[in-house]
């Protein structure tokens, strides 16, 4: 193990599994549920899809 590492030479790379982490689907949601998440979305600044995913 080295005493010091030079991180200036490091290069980043994309996650090769990122495209496999989420899958697009279609679901039926009652209108009042959708309206609730859309209103919470406006309050929080988070998309309603992400809020639904949190539950």
PDB file of N, CA, C and O in Angstrom, chain B, residues numbered from 101:
ATOM      1  N   UNK B 101       0.840  -1.173   0.000  1.00  0.00           N
ATOM      2  CA  UNK B 101       0.000   0.000   0.000  1.00  0.00           C
ATOM      3  C   UNK B 101       0.890   1.244   0.000  1.00  0.00           C
ATOM      4  O   UNK B 101       1.869   1.321   0.743  1.00  0.00           O
ATOM      5  N   UNK B 102       0.538   2.205  -0.837  1.00  0.00           N
ATOM      6  CA  UNK B 102       1.318   3.432  -0.931  1.00  0.00           C
ATOM      7  C   UNK B 102       0.978   4.373   0.220  1.00  0.00           C
ATOM      8  O   UNK B 102      -0.112   4.316   0.789  1.00  0.00           O
ATOM      9  N   UNK B 103       1.939   5.242   0.551  1.00  0.00           N
ATOM     10  CA  UNK B 103       1.681   6.250   1.578  1.00  0.00           C
ATOM     11  C   UNK B 103       0.704   7.296   1.061  1.00  0.00           C
ATOM     12  O   UNK B 103      -0.161   7.768   1.798  1.00  0.00           O
ATOM     13  N   UNK B 104       0.849   7.655  -0.220  1.00  0.00           N
ATOM     14  CA  UNK B 104      -0.010   8.660  -0.833  1.00  0.00           C
ATOM     15  C   UNK B 104      -0.456   8.186  -2.207  1.00  0.00           C
ATOM     16  O   UNK B 104       0.273   7.481  -2.904  1.00  0.00           O
ATOM     17  N   UNK B 105      -1.661   8.582  -2.583  1.00  0.00           N
ATOM     18  CA  UNK B 105      -2.189   8.252  -3.896  1.00  0.00           C
ATOM     19  C   UNK B 105      -2.468   9.547  -4.650  1.00  0.00           C
ATOM     20  O   UNK B 105      -2.921  10.530  -4.064  1.00  0.00           O
ATOM     21  N   UNK B 106      -2.194   9.542  -5.956  1.00  0.00           N
ATOM     22  CA  UNK B 106      -2.428  10.710  -6.796  1.00  0.00           C
ATOM     23  C   UNK B 106      -3.788  10.556  -7.482  1.00  0.00           C
ATOM     24  O   UNK B 106      -3.913   9.844  -8.478  1.00  0.00           O
ATOM     25  N   UNK B 107      -4.805  11.230  -6.937  1.00  0.00           N
ATOM     26  CA  UNK B 107      -6.150  11.120  -7.484  1.00  0.00           C
ATOM     27  C   UNK B 107      -6.363  12.022  -8.701  1.00  0.00           C
ATOM     28  O   UNK B 107      -7.412  11.952  -9.341  1.00  0.00           O
ATOM     29  N   UNK B 108      -5.394  12.859  -9.026  1.00  0.00           N
ATOM     30  CA  UNK B 108      -5.496  13.721 -10.201  1.00  0.00           C
ATOM     31  C   UNK B 108      -5.530  12.887 -11.479  1.00  0.00           C
ATOM     32  O   UNK B 108      -6.123  13.307 -12.473  1.00  0.00           O
ATOM     33  N   UNK B 109      -4.915  11.734 -11.466  1.00  0.00           N
ATOM     34  CA  UNK B 109      -4.829  10.890 -12.658  1.00  0.00           C
ATOM     35  C   UNK B 109      -6.046   9.979 -12.814  1.00  0.00           C
ATOM     36  O   UNK B 109      -6.209   9.331 -13.848  1.00  0.00           O
ATOM     37  N   UNK B 110      -6.907   9.929 -11.782  1.00  0.00           N
ATOM     38  CA  UNK B 110      -8.077   9.051 -11.849  1.00  0.00           C
ATOM     39  C   UNK B 110      -9.096   9.565 -12.852  1.00  0.00           C
ATOM     40  O   UNK B 110      -9.288  10.771 -13.001  1.00  0.00           O
ATOM     41  N   UNK B 111      -9.736   8.647 -13.527  1.00  0.00           N
ATOM     42  CA  UNK B 111     -10.821   9.000 -14.431  1.00  0.00           C
ATOM     43  C   UNK B 111     -12.075   8.275 -13.975  1.00  0.00           C
ATOM     44  O   UNK B 111     -12.008   7.157 -13.464  1.00  0.00           O
ATOM     45  N   UNK B 112     -13.214   8.918 -14.163  1.00  0.00           N
ATOM     46  CA  UNK B 112     -14.480   8.309 -13.770  1.00  0.00           C
ATOM     47  C   UNK B 112     -14.996   7.390 -14.856  1.00  0.00           C
ATOM     48  O   UNK B 112     -14.538   7.435 -15.998  1.00  0.00           O
ATOM     49  N   UNK B 113     -15.944   6.563 -14.492  1.00  0.00           N
ATOM     50  CA  UNK B 113     -16.605   5.730 -15.486  1.00  0.00           C
ATOM     51  C   UNK B 113     -18.064   5.556 -15.082  1.00  0.00           C
ATOM     52  O   UNK B 113     -18.415   5.617 -13.903  1.00  0.00           O
ATOM     53  N   UNK B 114     -18.896   5.340 -16.081  1.00  0.00           N
ATOM     54  CA  UNK B 114     -20.323   5.192 -15.837  1.00  0.00           C
ATOM     55  C   UNK B 114     -20.609   3.827 -15.228  1.00  0.00           C
ATOM     56  O   UNK B 114     -19.884   2.859 -15.459  1.00  0.00           O
ATOM     57  N   UNK B 115     -21.679   3.772 -14.449  1.00  0.00           N
ATOM     58  CA  UNK B 115     -22.122   2.519 -13.852  1.00  0.00           C
ATOM     59  C   UNK B 115     -22.682   1.629 -14.961  1.00  0.00           C
ATOM     60  O   UNK B 115     -23.659   2.009 -15.607  1.00  0.00           O
ATOM     61  N   UNK B 116     -22.094   0.460 -15.199  1.00  0.00           N
ATOM     62  CA  UNK B 116     -22.587  -0.402 -16.284  1.00  0.00           C
ATOM     63  C   UNK B 116     -23.961  -1.003 -15.986  1.00  0.00           C
ATOM     64  O   UNK B 116     -24.620  -1.507 -16.896  1.00  0.00           O
ATOM     65  N   UNK B 117     -24.397  -0.959 -14.740  1.00  0.00           N
ATOM     66  CA  UNK B 117     -25.679  -1.546 -14.358  1.00  0.00           C
ATOM     67  C   UNK B 117     -26.788  -0.508 -14.221  1.00  0.00           C
ATOM     68  O   UNK B 117     -27.919  -0.859 -13.885  1.00  0.00           O
ATOM     69  N   UNK B 118     -26.485   0.751 -14.472  1.00  0.00           N
ATOM     70  CA  UNK B 118     -27.454   1.830 -14.258  1.00  0.00           C
ATOM     71  C   UNK B 118     -28.733   1.632 -15.063  1.00  0.00           C
ATOM     72  O   UNK B 118     -29.822   1.909 -14.561  1.00  0.00           O
ATOM     73  N   UNK B 119     -28.622   1.163 -16.289  1.00  0.00           N
ATOM     74  CA  UNK B 119     -29.818   0.984 -17.108  1.00  0.00           C
ATOM     75  C   UNK B 119     -30.689  -0.155 -16.602  1.00  0.00           C
ATOM     76  O   UNK B 119     -31.868  -0.223 -16.951  1.00  0.00           O
ATOM     77  N   UNK B 120     -30.145  -1.043 -15.796  1.00  0.00           N
ATOM     78  CA  UNK B 120     -30.897  -2.188 -15.289  1.00  0.00           C
ATOM     79  C   UNK B 120     -31.535  -1.911 -13.927  1.00  0.00           C
ATOM     80  O   UNK B 120     -32.254  -2.763 -13.405  1.00  0.00           O
ATOM     81  N   UNK B 121     -31.288  -0.747 -13.347  1.00  0.00           N
ATOM     82  CA  UNK B 121     -31.787  -0.451 -12.017  1.00  0.00           C
ATOM     83  C   UNK B 121     -33.276  -0.131 -11.991  1.00  0.00           C
ATOM     84  O   UNK B 121     -33.948  -0.391 -10.993  1.00  0.00           O
ATOM     85  N   UNK B 122     -33.794   0.428 -13.077  1.00  0.00           N
ATOM     86  CA  UNK B 122     -35.204   0.801 -13.127  1.00  0.00           C
ATOM     87  C   UNK B 122     -35.832   0.212 -14.379  1.00  0.00           C
ATOM     88  O   UNK B 122     -35.175   0.032 -15.405  1.00  0.00           O
ATOM     89  N   UNK B 123     -37.119  -0.083 -14.269  1.00  0.00           N
ATOM     90  CA  UNK B 123     -37.861  -0.611 -15.401  1.00  0.00           C
ATOM     91  C   UNK B 123     -39.151   0.179 -15.539  1.00  0.00           C
ATOM     92  O   UNK B 123     -39.857   0.399 -14.555  1.00  0.00           O
ATOM     93  N   UNK B 124     -39.457   0.601 -16.749  1.00  0.00           N
ATOM     94  CA  UNK B 124     -40.664   1.368 -16.991  1.00  0.00           C
ATOM     95  C   UNK B 124     -41.859   0.422 -17.054  1.00  0.00           C
ATOM     96  O   UNK B 124     -41.823  -0.590 -17.753  1.00  0.00           O
ATOM     97  N   UNK B 125     -42.926   0.764 -16.311  1.00  0.00           N
ATOM     98  CA  UNK B 125     -44.155  -0.025 -16.315  1.00  0.00           C
ATOM     99  C   UNK B 125     -45.351   0.908 -16.381  1.00  0.00           C
ATOM    100  O   UNK B 125     -45.210   2.118 -16.207  1.00  0.00           O
ATOM    101  N   UNK B 126     -46.512   0.355 -16.628  1.00  0.00           N
ATOM    102  CA  UNK B 126     -47.757   1.113 -16.609  1.00  0.00           C
ATOM    103  C   UNK B 126     -48.641   0.529 -15.519  1.00  0.00           C
ATOM    104  O   UNK B 126     -48.871  -0.680 -15.480  1.00  0.00           O
ATOM    105  N   UNK B 127     -49.137   1.391 -14.631  1.00  0.00           N
ATOM    106  CA  UNK B 127     -50.045   0.938 -13.574  1.00  0.00           C
ATOM    107  C   UNK B 127     -51.254   1.861 -13.533  1.00  0.00           C
ATOM    108  O   UNK B 127     -51.180   3.021 -13.939  1.00  0.00           O
ATOM    109  N   UNK B 128     -52.359   1.336 -13.041  1.00  0.00           N
ATOM    110  CA  UNK B 128     -53.559   2.150 -12.866  1.00  0.00           C
ATOM    111  C   UNK B 128     -53.606   2.611 -11.419  1.00  0.00           C
ATOM    112  O   UNK B 128     -53.524   1.811 -10.487  1.00  0.00           O
ATOM    113  N   UNK B 129     -53.740   3.927 -11.254  1.00  0.00           N
ATOM    114  CA  UNK B 129     -53.785   4.533  -9.926  1.00  0.00           C
ATOM    115  C   UNK B 129     -55.067   5.351  -9.843  1.00  0.00           C
ATOM    116  O   UNK B 129     -55.427   6.046 -10.794  1.00  0.00           O
ATOM    117  N   UNK B 130     -55.749   5.270  -8.716  1.00  0.00           N
ATOM    118  CA  UNK B 130     -56.975   6.046  -8.546  1.00  0.00           C
ATOM    119  C   UNK B 130     -56.662   7.536  -8.621  1.00  0.00           C
ATOM    120  O   UNK B 130     -55.582   7.977  -8.227  1.00  0.00           O
ATOM    121  N   UNK B 131     -57.608   8.295  -9.126  1.00  0.00           N
ATOM    122  CA  UNK B 131     -57.421   9.724  -9.361  1.00  0.00           C
ATOM    123  C   UNK B 131     -57.022  10.475  -8.101  1.00  0.00           C
ATOM    124  O   UNK B 131     -56.128  11.319  -8.142  1.00  0.00           O
ATOM    125  N   UNK B 132     -57.676  10.179  -6.979  1.00  0.00           N
ATOM    126  CA  UNK B 132     -57.356  10.911  -5.750  1.00  0.00           C
ATOM    127  C   UNK B 132     -55.945  10.601  -5.255  1.00  0.00           C
ATOM    128  O   UNK B 132     -55.291  11.465  -4.671  1.00  0.00           O
ATOM    129  N   UNK B 133     -55.478   9.393  -5.479  1.00  0.00           N
ATOM    130  CA  UNK B 133     -54.112   9.025  -5.094  1.00  0.00           C
ATOM    131  C   UNK B 133     -53.108   9.800  -5.947  1.00  0.00           C
ATOM    132  O   UNK B 133     -52.127  10.342  -5.437  1.00  0.00           O
ATOM    133  N   UNK B 134     -53.369   9.841  -7.248  1.00  0.00           N
ATOM    134  CA  UNK B 134     -52.478  10.560  -8.155  1.00  0.00           C
ATOM    135  C   UNK B 134     -52.451  12.048  -7.821  1.00  0.00           C
ATOM    136  O   UNK B 134     -51.383  12.661  -7.812  1.00  0.00           O
ATOM    137  N   UNK B 135     -53.609  12.628  -7.548  1.00  0.00           N
ATOM    138  CA  UNK B 135     -53.678  14.048  -7.188  1.00  0.00           C
ATOM    139  C   UNK B 135     -52.913  14.328  -5.903  1.00  0.00           C
ATOM    140  O   UNK B 135     -52.260  15.364  -5.778  1.00  0.00           O
ATOM    141  N   UNK B 136     -52.992  13.409  -4.948  1.00  0.00           N
ATOM    142  CA  UNK B 136     -52.255  13.566  -3.690  1.00  0.00           C
ATOM    143  C   UNK B 136     -50.752  13.633  -3.959  1.00  0.00           C
ATOM    144  O   UNK B 136     -50.071  14.538  -3.477  1.00  0.00           O
ATOM    145  N   UNK B 137     -50.244  12.680  -4.724  1.00  0.00           N
ATOM    146  CA  UNK B 137     -48.806  12.653  -4.988  1.00  0.00           C
ATOM    147  C   UNK B 137     -48.366  13.834  -5.854  1.00  0.00           C
ATOM    148  O   UNK B 137     -47.254  14.338  -5.690  1.00  0.00           O
ATOM    149  N   UNK B 138     -49.219  14.277  -6.764  1.00  0.00           N
ATOM    150  CA  UNK B 138     -48.876  15.442  -7.574  1.00  0.00           C
ATOM    151  C   UNK B 138     -48.825  16.712  -6.727  1.00  0.00           C
ATOM    152  O   UNK B 138     -47.973  17.571  -6.953  1.00  0.00           O
ATOM    153  N   UNK B 139     -49.730  16.840  -5.753  1.00  0.00           N
ATOM    154  CA  UNK B 139     -49.688  18.021  -4.882  1.00  0.00           C
ATOM    155  C   UNK B 139     -48.465  17.974  -3.966  1.00  0.00           C
ATOM    156  O   UNK B 139     -47.822  18.998  -3.736  1.00  0.00           O
ATOM    157  N   UNK B 140     -48.145  16.795  -3.447  1.00  0.00           N
ATOM    158  CA  UNK B 140     -46.935  16.643  -2.618  1.00  0.00           C
ATOM    159  C   UNK B 140     -45.688  16.925  -3.455  1.00  0.00           C
ATOM    160  O   UNK B 140     -44.697  17.451  -2.949  1.00  0.00           O
ATOM    161  N   UNK B 141     -45.747  16.575  -4.728  1.00  0.00           N
ATOM    162  CA  UNK B 141     -44.626  16.815  -5.628  1.00  0.00           C
ATOM    163  C   UNK B 141     -44.345  18.312  -5.759  1.00  0.00           C
ATOM    164  O   UNK B 141     -43.189  18.736  -5.742  1.00  0.00           O
ATOM    165  N   UNK B 142     -45.398  19.103  -5.890  1.00  0.00           N
ATOM    166  CA  UNK B 142     -45.233  20.556  -6.002  1.00  0.00           C
ATOM    167  C   UNK B 142     -44.656  21.146  -4.722  1.00  0.00           C
ATOM    168  O   UNK B 142     -43.868  22.090  -4.770  1.00  0.00           O
ATOM    169  N   UNK B 143     -45.049  20.589  -3.577  1.00  0.00           N
ATOM    170  CA  UNK B 143     -44.560  21.086  -2.287  1.00  0.00           C
ATOM    171  C   UNK B 143     -43.090  20.742  -2.060  1.00  0.00           C
ATOM    172  O   UNK B 143     -42.329  21.549  -1.525  1.00  0.00           O
ATOM    173  N   UNK B 144     -42.702  19.544  -2.469  1.00  0.00           N
ATOM    174  CA  UNK B 144     -41.354  19.060  -2.156  1.00  0.00           C
ATOM    175  C   UNK B 144     -40.336  19.296  -3.264  1.00  0.00           C
ATOM    176  O   UNK B 144     -39.133  19.325  -3.007  1.00  0.00           O
ATOM    177  N   UNK B 145     -40.818  19.467  -4.509  1.00  0.00           N
ATOM    178  CA  UNK B 145     -39.893  19.616  -5.624  1.00  0.00           C
ATOM    179  C   UNK B 145     -39.376  18.281  -6.144  1.00  0.00           C
ATOM    180  O   UNK B 145     -38.453  18.239  -6.957  1.00  0.00           O
ATOM    181  N   UNK B 146     -39.972  17.198  -5.674  1.00  0.00           N
ATOM    182  CA  UNK B 146     -39.606  15.856  -6.126  1.00  0.00           C
ATOM    183  C   UNK B 146     -40.720  15.377  -7.052  1.00  0.00           C
ATOM    184  O   UNK B 146     -41.893  15.614  -6.765  1.00  0.00           O
ATOM    185  N   UNK B 147     -40.384  14.710  -8.153  1.00  0.00           N
ATOM    186  CA  UNK B 147     -41.420  14.256  -9.077  1.00  0.00           C
ATOM    187  C   UNK B 147     -42.361  13.272  -8.391  1.00  0.00           C
ATOM    188  O   UNK B 147     -41.966  12.538  -7.485  1.00  0.00           O
ATOM    189  N   UNK B 148     -43.616  13.274  -8.843  1.00  0.00           N
ATOM    190  CA  UNK B 148     -44.590  12.390  -8.197  1.00  0.00           C
ATOM    191  C   UNK B 148     -44.241  10.920  -8.398  1.00  0.00           C
ATOM    192  O   UNK B 148     -44.580  10.084  -7.560  1.00  0.00           O
ATOM    193  N   UNK B 149     -43.564  10.594  -9.505  1.00  0.00           N
ATOM    194  CA  UNK B 149     -43.145   9.210  -9.727  1.00  0.00           C
ATOM    195  C   UNK B 149     -42.127   8.783  -8.673  1.00  0.00           C
ATOM    196  O   UNK B 149     -42.192   7.667  -8.158  1.00  0.00           O
ATOM    197  N   UNK B 150     -41.193   9.669  -8.355  1.00  0.00           N
ATOM    198  CA  UNK B 150     -40.192   9.352  -7.330  1.00  0.00           C
ATOM    199  C   UNK B 150     -40.845   9.222  -5.958  1.00  0.00           C
ATOM    200  O   UNK B 150     -40.463   8.357  -5.171  1.00  0.00           O
ATOM    201  N   UNK B 151     -41.830  10.076  -5.664  1.00  0.00           N
ATOM    202  CA  UNK B 151     -42.533   9.977  -4.384  1.00  0.00           C
ATOM    203  C   UNK B 151     -43.268   8.647  -4.265  1.00  0.00           C
ATOM    204  O   UNK B 151     -43.238   8.012  -3.210  1.00  0.00           O
ATOM    205  N   UNK B 152     -43.926   8.224  -5.338  1.00  0.00           N
ATOM    206  CA  UNK B 152     -44.617   6.931  -5.321  1.00  0.00           C
ATOM    207  C   UNK B 152     -43.615   5.811  -5.090  1.00  0.00           C
ATOM    208  O   UNK B 152     -43.907   4.863  -4.361  1.00  0.00           O
ATOM    209  N   UNK B 153     -42.439   5.905  -5.698  1.00  0.00           N
ATOM    210  CA  UNK B 153     -41.395   4.887  -5.507  1.00  0.00           C
ATOM    211  C   UNK B 153     -40.934   4.799  -4.056  1.00  0.00           C
ATOM    212  O   UNK B 153     -40.518   3.733  -3.605  1.00  0.00           O
ATOM    213  N   UNK B 154     -41.003   5.900  -3.328  1.00  0.00           N
ATOM    214  CA  UNK B 154     -40.570   5.893  -1.933  1.00  0.00           C
ATOM    215  C   UNK B 154     -41.496   5.074  -1.044  1.00  0.00           C
ATOM    216  O   UNK B 154     -41.096   4.617   0.026  1.00  0.00           O
ATOM    217  N   UNK B 155     -42.738   4.890  -1.491  1.00  0.00           N
ATOM    218  CA  UNK B 155     -43.690   4.100  -0.726  1.00  0.00           C
ATOM    219  C   UNK B 155     -43.636   2.690  -1.215  1.00  0.00           C
ATOM    220  O   UNK B 155     -44.362   1.833  -0.710  1.00  0.00           O
TER     221      UNK B 155
END
